[in-house]
């Protein structure tokens, strides 16, 4: 299994990173990481777009789901059957948003491994014959920022980017407190917790890792935010806008 993973995922990504290092001015691995991250995210764009569209479709059908839960609150079997009919009628698959994300997982693991070896100037035995050996790689971005050691600024930026990205996808309102909506209320509460927990975990993990991986994480979040803005037609700062105060009543 590891051999197949290396051949299909790790080796191509690692070779692409080394080729980009050779092309960057001063063989800057920081610039290579940025460009590699953008290329990988663009290649995965169809899968990510499908997951976002499926998620949006589930959100749009949610009001009808709530109506069914109210109507069949005491009839679990009938509720399940009606939900399946609704999903079929609306051409929505509740698990379709998860599959594209699972398919991306091997790519992210391979990218993580490639960046780790690249920052250590190792793993060159897996280079293709047409990819030159870059030798010792300078780990400084623009000759200033050392990406081989942890970087608190990149870690914090990664957490902020993760927060904005997650906030854009959580648009479901709190369900009514009616019989049969307990699962929905629990899911909303879990989503709210994850909205804050995931950015904190991202920042903490990135703080412990080399700055190059934090840079990758930050750029990934930026590209994801742009993608979600295009597909969802929503600004990452839309929810931060203050509501317009109601107009004052006209004086008699």
C-alpha positions as CSV (number, residue, x, y, z in Angstrom):
1,X,0.0,0.0,0.0
2,X,2.8,2.4,0.9
3,X,4.5,1.7,-2.5
4,X,1.3,2.6,-4.4
5,X,0.9,5.7,-2.3
6,X,4.5,6.8,-3.1
7,X,4.1,6.1,-6.8
8,X,0.7,7.8,-7.2
9,X,0.9,10.7,-4.8
10,X,4.1,11.4,-2.9
11,X,6.7,11.0,-5.7
12,X,4.9,13.3,-8.3
13,X,4.3,16.0,-5.7
14,X,7.9,15.8,-4.4
15,X,9.3,16.0,-7.9
16,X,7.1,19.0,-8.7
17,X,8.3,20.8,-5.6
18,X,12.0,20.1,-6.4
19,X,11.4,21.3,-10.0
20,X,9.8,24.5,-8.7
21,X,12.7,25.1,-6.4
22,X,15.1,25.0,-9.3
23,X,12.9,27.5,-11.2
24,X,12.4,30.0,-8.4
25,X,14.8,33.0,-8.1
26,X,17.5,32.1,-5.7
27,X,16.1,28.5,-5.5
28,X,13.7,29.9,-2.9
29,X,11.8,27.0,-1.4
30,X,9.3,29.4,0.2
31,X,8.2,30.7,-3.2
32,X,8.1,27.1,-4.4
33,X,5.8,26.1,-1.6
34,X,3.4,28.9,-2.3
35,X,3.3,28.0,-6.0
36,X,3.0,24.3,-5.4
37,X,0.2,24.8,-2.9
38,X,-1.7,26.9,-5.5
39,X,-1.2,24.3,-8.2
40,X,-2.4,21.4,-6.1
41,X,-5.4,23.4,-4.9
42,X,-6.3,24.2,-8.5
43,X,-6.0,20.6,-9.5
44,X,-8.3,19.6,-6.7
45,X,-10.7,22.4,-7.5
46,X,-13.3,20.1,-9.1
47,X,-13.5,17.9,-6.1
48,X,-13.6,20.8,-3.7
49,X,-16.3,22.5,-5.8
50,X,-18.4,19.4,-5.8
51,X,-18.2,19.1,-2.0
52,X,-19.2,22.8,-1.5
53,X,-22.1,22.5,-4.0
54,X,-23.3,19.4,-2.2
55,X,-23.1,21.2,1.2
56,X,-25.0,24.2,-0.2
57,X,-27.7,21.9,-1.6
58,X,-28.1,20.3,1.8
59,X,-28.5,23.7,3.4
60,X,-31.1,24.8,0.8
61,X,-33.2,21.7,1.4
62,X,-32.9,22.0,5.2
63,X,-36.2,23.9,5.7
64,X,-38.1,21.0,4.1
65,X,-36.2,18.6,6.3
66,X,-37.3,20.6,9.4
67,X,-41.0,20.5,8.2
68,X,-40.8,16.7,7.9
69,X,-39.3,16.4,11.4
70,X,-42.1,18.4,12.9
71,X,-44.8,16.5,11.0
72,X,-43.4,13.0,11.8
73,X,-41.8,13.8,15.1
74,X,-43.3,10.7,16.7
75,X,-42.9,8.4,13.7
76,X,-39.3,7.6,13.3
77,X,-39.6,5.0,10.5
78,X,-42.0,7.2,8.5
79,X,-39.7,10.2,9.0
80,X,-36.7,8.2,7.6
81,X,-38.7,7.1,4.6
82,X,-40.0,10.6,3.9
83,X,-36.4,12.1,4.2
84,X,-35.1,9.5,1.7
85,X,-37.9,10.5,-0.7
86,X,-37.1,14.2,-0.2
87,X,-33.4,13.7,-0.9
88,X,-34.2,11.7,-4.0
89,X,-36.7,14.3,-5.2
90,X,-34.3,17.1,-4.7
91,X,-31.4,15.1,-6.1
92,X,-29.4,15.6,-2.9
93,X,-27.1,13.0,-1.3
94,X,-26.4,13.6,2.4
95,X,-23.0,12.0,2.2
96,X,-21.9,13.4,-1.2
97,X,-20.1,16.3,0.4
98,X,-17.8,13.9,2.4
99,X,-16.5,11.7,-0.5
100,X,-14.6,14.5,-2.4
101,X,-12.9,15.5,0.9
102,X,-11.9,11.9,1.6
103,X,-10.4,11.6,-2.0
104,X,-8.3,14.7,-1.3
105,X,-6.8,13.2,1.9
106,X,-4.0,11.2,0.2
107,X,-2.9,14.3,-1.7
108,X,-2.6,16.3,1.5
109,X,-0.6,13.6,3.3
110,X,1.7,13.4,0.3
111,X,2.1,17.1,0.2
112,X,2.9,17.2,3.9
113,X,5.6,14.6,3.4
114,X,7.1,16.3,0.4
115,X,7.4,19.6,2.2
116,X,9.0,17.9,5.2
117,X,11.6,16.2,3.1
118,X,12.2,19.3,1.0
119,X,12.9,21.5,4.0
120,X,15.5,18.9,5.1
121,X,17.1,18.6,1.6
122,X,16.4,14.8,1.7
123,X,14.5,12.2,-0.3
124,X,16.4,12.9,-3.5
125,X,16.6,9.2,-4.4
126,X,13.0,9.5,-5.5
127,X,13.7,12.2,-8.1
128,X,12.7,11.4,-11.7
129,X,15.7,11.2,-14.1
130,X,14.6,14.5,-15.8
131,X,14.4,16.5,-12.5
132,X,17.7,17.9,-11.5
133,X,19.0,17.3,-7.9
134,X,18.8,20.7,-6.2
135,X,21.4,19.9,-3.6
136,X,21.3,21.7,-0.3
137,X,18.2,23.9,-0.3
138,X,18.1,27.3,1.4
139,X,15.1,27.3,3.7
140,X,14.7,31.0,3.9
141,X,11.7,32.7,2.2
142,X,13.0,35.7,0.3
143,X,16.3,35.2,2.1
144,X,14.7,36.4,5.4
145,X,12.2,34.1,6.9
146,X,13.6,30.7,8.0
147,X,11.0,28.1,7.1
148,X,12.8,25.2,8.7
149,X,11.9,26.3,12.2
150,X,8.5,27.0,13.8
151,X,7.1,30.5,13.1
152,X,4.4,31.9,15.4
153,X,3.2,34.5,12.9
154,X,2.5,31.9,10.2
155,X,0.9,29.7,12.8
156,X,-1.5,32.4,13.9
157,X,-2.3,33.4,10.2
158,X,-3.0,29.7,9.6
159,X,-5.5,29.7,12.4
160,X,-7.2,32.9,11.3
161,X,-7.5,31.6,7.7
162,X,-9.0,28.3,9.0
163,X,-11.5,30.3,11.0
164,X,-12.6,32.5,8.1
165,X,-12.8,29.4,5.8
166,X,-15.0,27.5,8.3
167,X,-17.2,30.5,9.0
168,X,-18.1,30.8,5.4
169,X,-19.6,27.3,5.3
170,X,-21.7,27.5,8.5
171,X,-24.9,29.2,7.5
172,X,-27.5,26.9,9.0
173,X,-29.8,28.7,11.4
174,X,-30.6,27.1,14.8
175,X,-33.4,24.6,14.5
176,X,-36.7,25.1,16.4
177,X,-37.0,23.3,19.7
178,X,-39.6,20.7,18.6
179,X,-39.8,17.0,19.1
180,X,-37.5,15.2,16.6
181,X,-35.0,18.1,16.2
182,X,-32.6,17.0,19.0
183,X,-30.1,15.7,16.5
184,X,-30.2,18.9,14.4
185,X,-29.6,21.0,17.5
186,X,-26.7,18.8,18.6
187,X,-25.2,19.1,15.1
188,X,-25.5,22.9,15.1
189,X,-23.8,23.0,18.6
190,X,-21.0,20.8,17.3
191,X,-20.5,23.0,14.2
192,X,-20.3,26.0,16.5
193,X,-17.7,24.3,18.7
194,X,-15.6,23.2,15.7
195,X,-15.8,26.8,14.3
196,X,-13.5,27.8,17.2
197,X,-11.7,24.6,18.0
198,X,-10.3,23.8,14.6
199,X,-8.6,27.2,14.1
200,X,-7.1,26.9,17.6
201,X,-5.9,23.3,16.8
202,X,-4.5,24.5,13.4
203,X,-2.6,27.3,15.0
204,X,-1.2,25.0,17.8
205,X,-0.1,22.3,15.4
206,X,1.4,24.8,12.9
207,X,3.3,26.4,15.9
208,X,5.0,23.1,16.6
209,X,5.8,22.4,12.9
210,X,8.4,24.0,10.6
211,X,7.4,27.4,9.2
212,X,7.3,25.9,5.7
213,X,4.3,23.7,6.7
214,X,2.7,26.7,8.3
215,X,3.1,28.6,5.1
216,X,1.5,25.8,3.1
217,X,-1.4,25.7,5.5
218,X,-1.9,29.5,5.3
219,X,-1.8,29.6,1.5
220,X,-4.2,26.6,1.4
221,X,-6.7,28.5,3.5
222,X,-6.4,31.6,1.3
223,X,-7.0,29.6,-1.9
224,X,-9.9,27.8,-0.2
225,X,-11.5,31.1,0.8
226,X,-11.2,32.4,-2.7
227,X,-12.8,29.2,-4.0
228,X,-15.6,29.4,-1.5
229,X,-16.2,33.1,-2.3
230,X,-16.6,32.2,-6.0
231,X,-18.8,29.1,-5.6
232,X,-20.9,30.2,-2.6
233,X,-20.9,33.9,-3.8
234,X,-20.2,34.9,-0.3
235,X,-17.5,37.2,1.2
236,X,-15.5,35.7,4.1
237,X,-16.3,38.9,6.1
238,X,-20.0,38.9,5.3
239,X,-21.0,37.7,8.7
240,X,-19.0,40.4,10.4
241,X,-21.0,43.2,9.0
242,X,-23.1,45.0,11.6
243,X,-26.8,44.8,10.9
244,X,-28.4,48.0,9.7
245,X,-30.4,49.6,12.6
246,X,-34.1,49.8,12.0
247,X,-35.4,53.1,10.7
248,X,-36.8,55.5,13.3
249,X,-40.6,55.7,13.3
250,X,-42.0,58.8,11.5
251,X,-43.1,61.5,13.7
252,X,-46.8,62.4,13.6
